[in-house]
């Protein structure tokens, strides 16, 4: 067999075989614990997106970005790489939260 992976999304997303969200309604203790642990993980992912926008503010200026006229995907990819480089040098709230040091800059860039 193969490993089956799913994405865990915000409650606003619809359920799909590859996308799961928190349990709703009258929950068991196990379901409440699952929601709590997954919401913590989802929040840490949002911290990563927030750091990219914090250091690359131009990505958060929707009025300035021109869909179809600018290479927005490339802008974002470069911003993520540069933000990751910053994390390698200075750490982040995520590395602190998970007590996991970032890789060295040389290791991240494979130089």
LODOPA-753663 format. One line per 4 residues: their letters; for each residue x, y, z of N, C-alpha, C, O. Coordinates in pm, 1 decimal, always signed. Example, Ala and Ser with C-alpha at 12.3 -4.5 7.8 and 13.67 -1.06 7.14 Angstrom:
# residues 2
AS = +1319.0,-569.0,+780.0,+1230.0,-450.0,+780.0,+1320.0,-330.0,+780.0,+1423.6,-331.9,+846.5 ~ +1285.0,-225.0,+708.0,+1367.0,-106.0,+714.0,+1290.0,+3.0,+787.0,+1340.9,+113.8,+803.9
***
This chain:
# residues 111
XXXX = +78.1,-117.4,+0.0,+0.0,+0.0,+0.0,+84.2,+126.4,+0.0,+206.8,+123.3,-10.4 ~ +16.5,+232.3,+11.5,+78.3,+364.2,+12.7,+22.1,+443.1,+130.8,-84.1,+411.5,+184.4 ~ +95.1,+544.5,+169.1,+49.9,+630.1,+277.6,-55.9,+725.5,+224.6,-38.5,+784.6,+118.0 ~ -163.6,+740.8,+296.9,-270.7,+832.6,+258.6,-258.8,+957.5,+344.2,-261.8,+949.7,+467.0
XXXX = -245.4,+1070.8,+280.7,-235.0,+1197.5,+350.3,-358.5,+1281.0,+322.8,-420.6,+1270.3,+217.1 ~ -392.8,+1363.8,+419.1,-502.6,+1458.1,+400.1,-456.2,+1596.0,+445.7,-359.9,+1609.1,+521.2 ~ -525.2,+1696.2,+399.3,-502.5,+1833.0,+445.0,-606.4,+1864.0,+551.6,-721.1,+1820.1,+543.6 ~ -564.5,+1939.7,+650.3,-657.6,+1983.3,+753.6,-683.6,+2130.4,+729.8,-590.8,+2211.3,+731.8
XXXX = -808.5,+2165.7,+707.3,-839.7,+2302.3,+668.7,-924.9,+2376.5,+768.8,-970.9,+2321.3,+868.7 ~ -943.8,+2499.6,+739.9,-1029.0,+2589.2,+816.0,-1172.9,+2537.5,+807.8,-1210.8,+2476.7,+707.7 ~ -1252.9,+2560.9,+911.6,-1392.1,+2513.3,+908.9,-1473.9,+2566.2,+790.8,-1577.5,+2508.5,+757.7 ~ -1430.2,+2672.8,+727.7,-1504.2,+2727.8,+613.9,-1495.2,+2639.0,+489.6,-1580.4,+2648.3,+401.2
XXXX = -1393.4,+2553.4,+481.7,-1376.1,+2467.8,+364.3,-1473.0,+2351.0,+367.4,-1506.3,+2301.2,+475.0 ~ -1519.4,+2305.9,+249.8,-1605.6,+2187.0,+246.4,-1522.0,+2060.4,+266.0,-1402.0,+2059.3,+238.4 ~ -1586.0,+1955.2,+313.2,-1516.4,+1827.6,+329.4,-1494.8,+1760.9,+194.3,-1582.1,+1765.2,+107.7 ~ -1379.9,+1700.1,+176.9,-1344.9,+1621.7,+59.0,-1264.4,+1501.6,+108.6,-1219.7,+1501.7,+223.4
XXXX = -1245.0,+1399.9,+26.0,-1163.3,+1286.2,+69.9,-1020.6,+1326.3,+109.2,-957.6,+1257.5,+189.6 ~ -969.7,+1434.9,+54.4,-833.7,+1479.4,+81.9,-828.7,+1600.0,+176.6,-720.2,+1647.7,+209.7 ~ -945.7,+1649.9,+220.6,-951.6,+1769.5,+304.4,-1044.3,+1744.4,+422.3,-1161.4,+1710.7,+405.1 ~ -990.2,+1761.2,+541.4,-1067.6,+1739.5,+662.5,-1073.2,+1868.7,+743.0,-985.5,+1954.3,+731.5
XXXX = -1176.7,+1881.4,+824.0,-1187.1,+1995.2,+915.1,-1233.0,+1942.1,+1050.0,-1263.7,+1823.7,+1063.5 ~ -1237.5,+2028.5,+1148.2,-1273.6,+1986.8,+1282.4,-1414.0,+1928.8,+1292.7,-1502.1,+1957.5,+1211.7 ~ -1431.1,+1846.8,+1394.6,-1563.2,+1789.8,+1421.5,-1656.4,+1899.9,+1469.5,-1613.4,+1996.3,+1532.9 ~ -1784.9,+1884.1,+1438.4,-1884.5,+1983.2,+1478.0,-2000.9,+1912.8,+1547.3,-2017.4,+1791.4,+1535.7
XXXX = -2079.7,+1989.3,+1618.2,-2197.8,+1933.4,+1683.4,-2168.4,+1886.1,+1824.5,-2079.7,+1939.6,+1891.1 ~ -2242.3,+1786.2,+1870.6,-2226.8,+1728.6,+2003.3,-2105.9,+1634.3,+2001.1,-2114.9,+1523.1,+1949.1 ~ -1993.5,+1678.4,+2057.0,-1866.8,+1608.2,+2040.3,-1832.9,+1518.6,+2157.8,-1866.2,+1548.2,+2272.5 ~ -1766.3,+1408.9,+2126.9,-1710.7,+1323.1,+2231.0,-1583.4,+1389.8,+2284.7,-1533.1,+1485.4,+2225.6
XXXX = -1532.8,+1339.3,+2395.1,-1408.4,+1393.2,+2451.9,-1293.3,+1376.2,+2353.0,-1209.5,+1465.3,+2339.1 ~ -1289.1,+1262.9,+2285.1,-1182.4,+1237.5,+2187.1,-1190.6,+1335.8,+2070.1,-1088.0,+1384.8,+2023.2 ~ -1311.3,+1364.5,+2023.3,-1327.9,+1459.5,+1913.5,-1288.0,+1600.7,+1956.3,-1227.1,+1674.2,+1878.6 ~ -1322.1,+1638.7,+2079.5,-1281.5,+1769.4,+2130.9,-1129.0,+1778.9,+2138.8,-1071.2,+1881.6,+2103.0
XXXX = -1064.2,+1672.6,+2185.4,-917.8,+1671.9,+2194.8,-854.5,+1679.2,+2055.9,-754.8,+1748.8,+2036.4 ~ -912.6,+1607.1,+1959.3,-863.6,+1612.7,+1821.2,-873.3,+1755.4,+1768.1,-776.8,+1807.7,+1712.4 ~ -989.5,+1818.7,+1785.3,-1006.9,+1956.8,+1738.7,-905.0,+2049.7,+1803.2,-847.0,+2134.7,+1735.6 ~ -882.9,+2034.3,+1931.7,-788.0,+2119.9,+2003.1,-646.9,+2103.9,+1948.0,-578.2,+2202.8,+1922.8
XXXX = -604.0,+1980.5,+1929.5,-467.0,+1958.0,+1880.1,-450.2,+2004.7,+1736.0,-346.9,+2061.9,+1701.1 ~ -549.9,+1981.0,+1652.9,-539.5,+2022.0,+1512.3,-550.2,+2173.0,+1497.4,-485.8,+2230.1,+1409.4 ~ -629.1,+2238.9,+1580.4,-636.7,+2384.8,+1572.6,-503.8,+2447.7,+1609.3,-466.0,+2550.3,+1552.7 ~ -431.5,+2386.8,+1704.3,-298.0,+2436.9,+1736.9,-203.9,+2425.9,+1619.4,-126.2,+2517.7,+1593.1
XXXX = -209.9,+2313.9,+1547.7,-124.1,+2296.1,+1429.4,-163.3,+2393.2,+1319.2,-77.2,+2450.9,+1252.6 ~ -293.0,+2411.0,+1300.3,-339.8,+2503.2,+1196.2,-297.6,+2645.9,+1228.2,-260.8,+2721.4,+1138.2 ~ -302.5,+2682.9,+1353.9,-259.6,+2816.3,+1395.5,-112.8,+2837.4,+1365.5,-74.2,+2945.4,+1320.7 ~ -29.3,+2736.2,+1389.2,+113.9,+2751.9,+1361.9,+140.3,+2771.2,+1213.0,+234.4,+2841.4,+1176.1
XXXX = +60.1,+2711.0,+1128.1,+73.8,+2732.9,+983.6,+40.5,+2878.8,+951.2,+107.5,+2941.8,+869.4 ~ -62.5,+2931.0,+1015.3,-99.5,+3071.1,+993.2,+11.2,+3165.1,+1039.2,+29.8,+3271.4,+980.0 ~ +85.6,+3128.0,+1144.4,+199.7,+3209.1,+1187.5,+301.2,+3220.7,+1074.1,+358.4,+3327.3,+1051.4 ~ +322.8,+3109.4,+1002.8,+417.2,+3110.7,+890.8,+373.3,+3205.4,+780.9,+453.8,+3283.4,+730.0
XXXX = +245.0,+3199.3,+743.7,+193.1,+3292.0,+643.6,+204.3,+3435.4,+692.7,+237.7,+3526.0,+616.3 ~ +176.0,+3455.3,+821.5,+184.0,+3589.5,+879.4,+324.1,+3646.0,+874.5,+342.2,+3765.3,+850.4 ~ +425.6,+3560.3,+897.4,+564.7,+3608.2,+893.1,+601.6,+3651.5,+752.1,+671.0,+3751.6,+734.0 ~ +556.0,+3577.7,+652.7,+585.2,+3615.7,+513.5,+529.4,+3754.8,+486.0,+598.9,+3839.6,+430.2
XXXX = +405.7,+3778.5,+524.3,+342.4,+3908.0,+497.7,+402.9,+4018.3,+585.0,+411.4,+4133.6,+542.7 ~ +444.9,+3982.7,+706.7,+507.7,+4081.8,+794.6,+636.6,+4134.8,+733.5,+661.6,+4255.3,+736.6 ~ +718.0,+4046.6,+678.4,+846.9,+4088.7,+623.9,+838.8,+4130.5,+477.4,+926.2,+4201.8,+428.2 ~ +736.7,+4087.4,+409.3,+719.3,+4121.5,+267.9,+582.7,+4187.9,+252.5,+492.0,+4132.7,+190.1
XXXX = +569.9,+4306.2,+309.9,+440.2,+4373.9,+321.3,+373.5,+4397.7,+186.2,+251.0,+4405.9,+178.7 ~ +452.0,+4408.8,+80.3,+391.6,+4434.0,-50.8,+295.6,+4323.2,-91.6,+207.1,+4346.0,-174.1 ~ +311.4,+4202.8,-35.1,+220.4,+4092.8,-68.4,+83.7,+4109.7,-3.5,-12.7,+4044.9,-44.0 ~ +74.9,+4195.9,+96.2,-51.3,+4216.9,+167.0,-124.8,+4340.7,+117.0,-228.0,+4378.3,+172.6
XXXX = -72.9,+4403.4,+13.6,-134.3,+4525.1,-39.8,-213.5,+4487.4,-164.9,-170.4,+4510.9,-277.8 ~ -328.9,+4429.0,-141.4,-409.2,+4375.8,-251.6,-439.9,+4480.2,-358.4,-448.0,+4447.0,-476.6 ~ -456.8,+4604.2,-318.5,-487.1,+4709.7,-415.5,-369.4,+4734.4,-509.6,-388.6,+4778.9,-622.7 ~ -248.4,+4705.9,-463.6,-129.3,+4730.9,-544.6,-96.0,+4613.7,-636.7,-28.7,+4631.9,-738.1
XXXX = -142.5,+4494.1,-602.1,-109.3,+4375.2,-680.7,-205.2,+4362.7,-798.0,-326.2,+4380.6,-783.9 ~ -149.3,+4331.8,-912.5,-228.1,+4326.4,-1035.9,-233.5,+4182.5,-1088.1,-141.3,+4136.3,-1155.3 ~ -341.5,+4113.4,-1056.5,-360.5,+3976.2,-1101.7,-362.0,+3972.6,-1254.1,-436.7,+4047.1,-1317.4 ~ -281.8,+3888.3,-1311.4,-273.3,+3876.0,-1456.2,-172.0,+3969.6,-1519.7,-132.0,+3948.2,-1634.1
XXXX = -129.7,+4073.0,-1447.9,-33.1,+4168.6,-1501.3,+103.0,+4157.7,-1434.1,+202.4,+4208.1,-1486.4 ~ +108.1,+4092.0,-1318.2,+232.5,+4074.1,-1244.3,+249.9,+3925.8,-1212.7,+151.1,+3853.7,-1199.3 ~ +373.2,+3879.9,-1200.8,+397.1,+3738.0,-1168.0,+379.4,+3713.6,-1017.7,+477.2,+3692.4,-945.9 ~ +253.9,+3716.8,-970.4,+225.9,+3710.3,-827.7,+276.3,+3581.7,-763.5,+327.1,+3584.9,-651.4
XXXX = +263.1,+3469.1,-832.2,+311.3,+3342.6,-775.9,+462.1,+3348.0,-754.2,+512.2,+3299.5,-652.8 ~ +533.9,+3406.5,-848.4,+679.6,+3419.4,-831.7,+712.8,+3513.6,-716.0,+804.8,+3487.0,-638.6 ~ +638.4,+3623.2,-704.2,+659.7,+3714.9,-592.2,+647.9,+3638.8,-460.1,+732.5,+3651.9,-371.7 ~ +541.7,+3559.1,-448.3,+517.0,+3488.8,-322.9,+623.6,+3382.5,-297.5,+669.9,+3367.3,-184.5
XXXX = +662.4,+3309.7,-400.3,+765.3,+3206.7,-382.9,+897.2,+3267.9,-336.8,+962.1,+3214.5,-246.8 ~ +936.9,+3378.4,-397.3,+1060.6,+3446.9,-356.4,+1047.0,+3497.8,-213.2,+1141.2,+3487.9,-134.5 ~ +931.3,+3551.9,-179.4,+909.0,+3601.4,-43.7,+920.1,+3488.2,+58.3,+976.4,+3507.9,+166.0 ~ +868.0,+3371.7,+26.4,+876.5,+3256.8,+117.5,+1021.7,+3212.8,+133.9,+1065.6,+3185.2,+245.6
XXXX = +1095.7,+3206.2,+25.3,+1236.9,+3166.4,+34.2,+1314.2,+3265.7,+121.2,+1391.0,+3224.7,+208.2 ~ +1294.6,+3394.8,+98.4,+1365.6,+3496.1,+177.8,+1322.1,+3492.9,+324.9,+1404.7,+3510.5,+414.4 ~ +1194.7,+3470.9,+349.3,+1146.4,+3459.3,+487.3,+1204.9,+3336.2,+554.3,+1242.3,+3341.0,+671.4 ~ +1213.1,+3226.6,+481.5,+1275.2,+3105.8,+536.7,+1422.8,+3130.3,+568.5,+1473.9,+3080.0,+668.5
XXXX = +1490.3,+3206.4,+485.0,+1630.4,+3242.2,+513.0,+1638.7,+3322.1,+642.2,+1727.6,+3299.0,+724.1 ~ +1547.6,+3414.8,+660.7,+1542.9,+3492.8,+784.7,+1522.2,+3400.0,+904.7,+1586.7,+3416.2,+1008.3 ~ +1432.2,+3303.1,+890.0,+1407.2,+3207.9,+998.1,+1531.8,+3126.0,+1028.6,+1559.9,+3098.2,+1145.2 ~ +1606.6,+3087.2,+926.8,+1730.9,+3012.6,+949.1,+1828.3,+3093.1,+1034.7,+1897.9,+3037.1,+1119.4
XXXX = +1833.2,+3222.3,+1013.0,+1927.9,+3307.9,+1084.9,+1878.5,+3350.6,+1222.5,+1958.1,+3363.1,+1315.6 ~ +1748.3,+3373.0,+1236.4,+1696.3,+3433.8,+1358.3,+1588.0,+3352.5,+1429.7,+1542.4,+3392.0,+1537.0 ~ +1546.9,+3241.3,+1372.4,+1439.0,+3163.9,+1433.3,+1304.4,+3229.3,+1409.4,+1293.2,+3327.0,+1335.4 ~ +1202.7,+3173.9,+1473.1,+1067.0,+3226.4,+1457.5,+981.7,+3178.8,+1573.1,+1024.8,+3097.0,+1654.3
XXXX = +861.7,+3230.0,+1579.6,+768.2,+3185.4,+1682.0,+738.9,+3035.9,+1664.0,+714.1,+2965.2,+1761.7 ~ +741.9,+2988.7,+1540.8,+714.8,+2846.9,+1514.4,+828.0,+2759.6,+1567.5,+802.1,+2657.0,+1630.5 ~ +952.5,+2798.3,+1543.1,+1064.5,+2718.0,+1592.9,+1066.0,+2718.5,+1745.1,+1103.5,+2619.0,+1807.2 ~ +1026.2,+2828.3,+1804.7,+1018.2,+2836.0,+1950.6,+903.9,+2749.0,+2003.3,+922.3,+2673.2,+2098.6
XXXX = +787.9,+2759.8,+1942.4,+669.4,+2685.2,+1985.5,+694.0,+2534.3,+1982.3,+658.2,+2462.9,+2076.0 ~ +755.4,+2486.6,+1873.8,+778.7,+2343.6,+1858.5,+912.6,+2298.1,+1916.8,+947.4,+2180.2,+1909.9 ~ +987.8,+2393.5,+1974.8,+1119.6,+2362.7,+2032.1,+1205.7,+2286.3,+1930.5,+1266.8,+2183.7,+1960.4 ~ +1206.9,+2341.8,+1810.0,+1277.4,+2278.4,+1698.6,+1363.3,+2385.1,+1630.2,+1309.9,+2474.3,+1564.3
XXXX = +1494.5,+2376.8,+1645.0,+1577.7,+2480.7,+1583.6,+1569.2,+2473.6,+1430.5,+1556.3,+2365.2,+1373.7 ~ +1576.2,+2587.7,+1365.5,+1573.5,+2587.6,+1218.9,+1704.8,+2532.5,+1164.4,+1804.4,+2525.8,+1236.5 ~ +1705.0,+2493.2,+1037.9,+1831.8,+2449.8,+977.7,+1925.3,+2568.9,+962.5,+1882.7,+2684.1,+969.5 ~ +2050.8,+2540.2,+942.1,+2142.6,+2649.9,+911.3,+2107.4,+2704.8,+773.9,+2044.2,+2637.0,+692.8
XXXX = +2148.6,+2827.3,+748.9,+2122.4,+2888.0,+618.6,+2189.5,+2807.0,+508.1,+2132.4,+2787.7,+400.8 ~ +2311.3,+2759.7,+535.2,+2384.3,+2680.0,+435.2,+2310.1,+2549.7,+405.2,+2303.1,+2506.2,+290.2 ~ +2255.3,+2488.8,+508.9,+2181.1,+2364.0,+487.4,+2053.1,+2391.0,+409.3,+2019.9,+2317.1,+316.6 ~ +1980.6,+2497.4,+446.7,+1855.1,+2530.5,+378.0,+1880.1,+2557.6,+230.1,+1805.3,+2510.1,+144.6
XXX = +1984.9,+2633.9,+199.8,+2013.7,+2670.4,+61.3,+2095.4,+2564.1,-11.6,+2121.3,+2575.6,-131.5 ~ +2135.9,+2459.8,+62.6,+2213.8,+2349.4,+6.3,+2342.6,+2398.7,-59.9,+2375.4,+2361.4,-172.6 ~ +2415.1,+2484.8,+14.6,+2544.2,+2535.5,-36.9,+2657.7,+2488.0,+49.8,+2773.5,+2520.0,+23.0
***
